[in-house]
Amino acid sequence: MKKVLVITIISLFSICGCESKEGSSYFRANQVLKERAEKDKYYKTADDSPIPQEKKKSFRGLKYFAPTGEFVFKASFMKNGTPDTVNMATSKKEKQRKMLKYGKMSFTYGVKNYSLNAYVILPVKEPKTLFIPFGDETNGSLTYYGGRYIDIEEKQTGDYTLDFNDAYNPYCCYNSKYSCPLVPVENNLTFPVKAGEKMLKIKD
């Protein structure tokens, strides 16, 4: 799995309609739209884009939910004392991806508390990126049936912003030649996450 775009995590207050140093929620929405335009351009033109070469001419960009503050959360991260090494299953049965089960990202939606396991892909690179694969109730209808991913750079404190506007599809959503980590059962959320990338069917 390649990280195409480094997502800058910005404070919750810049998207929720509150005034902030950046100005207002309008700033964060513009930032999200700018990042998406850059990614669409990369996917259409880059040699290592997951879009098959023969499909690039007709490629008009990915599909997205509109930027929203509903799925931006203040979250806490608890690192595992001694992270276990796990072999995560992938979209190709014969291949597995070796990762550290690094900790849990916890947040509250409505009146319920949720947590997602966060992983670090081996070999470890600094600064560490927390890889958070997740499923939700939009999978298979509005979003890719196999779930989506979020990447967050590790911080020195345990306080994070978990922004599902940054949720992205695995490469195998666009091209079957790729081997993509499958979402662990415990990372399936029991509500629809209408934020981030939608499903886009591109056949090889």
ROTI-561013 format. One record per residue (C-alpha): x, y, z; residue in three letters. Coordinates in steps of 0.25 Angstrom, whole numbers, padded with zeros to 4 digits, always signed. Example, Ala and Ser with C-alpha at 12.3 -4.5 7.8 and 13.67 -1.06 7.14 Angstrom:
+0049-0018+0031ALA;+0055-0004+0029SER;
# end
This chain:
+0000+0000+0000MET;+0006+0013-0004LYS;+0003+0026+0003LYS;+0000+0036-0009VAL;-0003+0048-0001LEU;+0002+0053+0012VAL;-0011+0058+0019ILE;-0009+0070+0029THR;-0018+0067+0041ILE;-0024+0081+0045ILE;-0032+0084+0057SER;-0046+0080+0059LEU;-0050+0094+0061PHE;-0046+0098+0047SER;-0057+0090+0041ILE;-0069+0090+0051CYS;-0073+0104+0049GLY;-0065+0110+0060CYS;-0055+0121+0058GLU;-0041+0117+0059SER;-0027+0123+0056LYS;-0029+0118+0041GLU;-0042+0126+0041GLY;-0054+0117+0040SER;-0060+0104+0035SER;-0059+0109+0021TYR;-0043+0108+0022PHE;-0043+0093+0025ARG;-0054+0090+0015ALA;-0045+0097+0005ASN;-0033+0089+0010GLN;-0040+0076+0008VAL;-0044+0080-0006LEU;-0030+0085-0010LYS;-0024+0071-0005GLU;-0035+0064-0013ARG;-0032+0072-0026ALA;-0017+0069-0024GLU;-0019+0054-0022LYS;-0029+0053-0035ASP;-0018+0060-0043LYS;-0007+0050-0038TYR;-0016+0038-0040TYR;-0018+0043-0055LYS;-0004+0046-0058THR;+0006+0038-0049ALA;+0013+0026-0054ASP;+0011+0019-0041ASP;-0004+0022-0041SER;-0013+0011-0037PRO;-0022+0015-0049ILE;-0019+0005-0061PRO;-0012+0012-0072GLN;-0023+0009-0082GLU;-0033+0016-0073LYS;-0026+0029-0070LYS;-0031+0036-0082LYS;-0046+0034-0077SER;-0042+0036-0063PHE;-0049+0049-0057ARG;-0046+0048-0043GLY;-0050+0040-0031LEU;-0063+0041-0024LYS;-0065+0047-0010TYR;-0075+0051+0000PHE;-0075+0066+0002ALA;-0066+0071+0013PRO;-0073+0070+0027THR;-0071+0073+0041GLY;-0080+0061+0046GLU;-0069+0051+0045PHE;-0057+0059+0051VAL;-0055+0054+0065PHE;-0046+0058+0076LYS;-0039+0044+0079ALA;-0029+0038+0089SER;-0019+0028+0085PHE;-0014+0017+0095MET;-0001+0010+0090LYS;+0001-0004+0093ASN;+0012-0007+0103GLY;+0019-0017+0094THR;+0012-0017+0081PRO;+0010-0031+0075ASP;+0014-0034+0061THR;+0003-0039+0052VAL;+0001-0044+0038ASN;-0011-0037+0033MET;-0019-0043+0022ALA;-0019-0037+0008THR;-0028-0036-0004SER;-0019-0047-0010LYS;-0020-0060-0001LYS;-0006-0064-0004GLU;+0000-0051+0002LYS;+0000-0045+0016GLN;+0005-0032+0021ARG;+0014-0032+0033LYS;+0010-0021+0043MET;+0011-0016+0057LEU;-0002-0016+0065LYS;+0002-0003+0071TYR;-0010+0002+0079GLY;-0025+0007+0079LYS;-0031+0020+0075MET;-0043+0023+0083SER;-0054+0033+0080PHE;-0069+0036+0083THR;-0080+0037+0073TYR;-0094+0041+0078GLY;-0095+0035+0092VAL;-0086+0022+0089LYS;-0071+0020+0090ASN;-0063+0013+0079TYR;-0049+0009+0077SER;-0041+0005+0065LEU;-0028-0003+0065ASN;-0016+0005+0059ALA;-0005-0002+0052TYR;+0009+0001+0048VAL;+0014-0005+0035ILE;+0027-0012+0035LEU;+0038-0009+0033PRO;+0036+0003+0042VAL;+0039+0017+0036LYS;+0041+0030+0044GLU;+0032+0037+0047PRO;+0023+0026+0049LYS;+0009+0026+0042THR;-0003+0020+0049LEU;-0010+0011+0039PHE;-0025+0010+0042ILE;-0033+0001+0033PRO;-0048+0002+0036PHE;-0061-0003+0031GLY;-0075+0003+0033ASP;-0089+0002+0028GLU;-0087+0009+0015THR;-0078-0002+0010ASN;-0083-0009-0002GLY;-0093+0002-0006SER;-0087+0016-0005LEU;-0073+0012-0002THR;-0064+0001-0006TYR;-0068-0013+0000TYR;-0055-0016+0005GLY;-0054-0004+0015GLY;-0045+0008+0015ARG;-0033+0014+0021TYR;-0028+0026+0029ILE;-0013+0029+0032ASP;-0009+0038+0043ILE;+0005+0042+0047GLU;+0008+0038+0061GLU;+0009+0050+0071LYS;+0016+0051+0084GLN;+0003+0053+0092THR;-0009+0043+0092GLY;-0018+0054+0087ASP;-0022+0053+0072TYR;-0032+0058+0062THR;-0039+0046+0055LEU;-0044+0052+0042ASP;-0052+0043+0033PHE;-0052+0053+0022ASN;-0038+0047+0020ASP;-0043+0033+0018ALA;-0037+0027+0005TYR;-0039+0014-0003ASN;-0029+0003-0004PRO;-0022+0002-0018TYR;-0029-0011-0021CYS;-0042-0003-0022CYS;-0037+0002-0035TYR;-0027-0009-0040ASN;-0027-0024-0037SER;-0012-0025-0038LYS;-0010-0019-0024TYR;-0010-0027-0011SER;-0017-0018+0000CYS;-0019-0021+0015PRO;-0033-0026+0019LEU;-0040-0019+0030VAL;-0040-0027+0043PRO;-0053-0031+0048VAL;-0051-0023+0061GLU;-0050-0010+0052ASN;-0064-0011+0046ASN;-0072+0001+0051LEU;-0087-0001+0054THR;-0091+0013+0047PHE;-0090+0019+0033PRO;-0078+0028+0031VAL;-0082+0037+0020LYS;-0069+0044+0019ALA;-0056+0042+0010GLY;-0055+0035-0003GLU;-0067+0028-0009LYS;-0067+0015-0017MET;-0062+0017-0032LEU;-0063+0004-0041LYS;-0051+0004-0050ILE;-0049-0010-0057LYS;-0036-0014-0062ASP;
# end
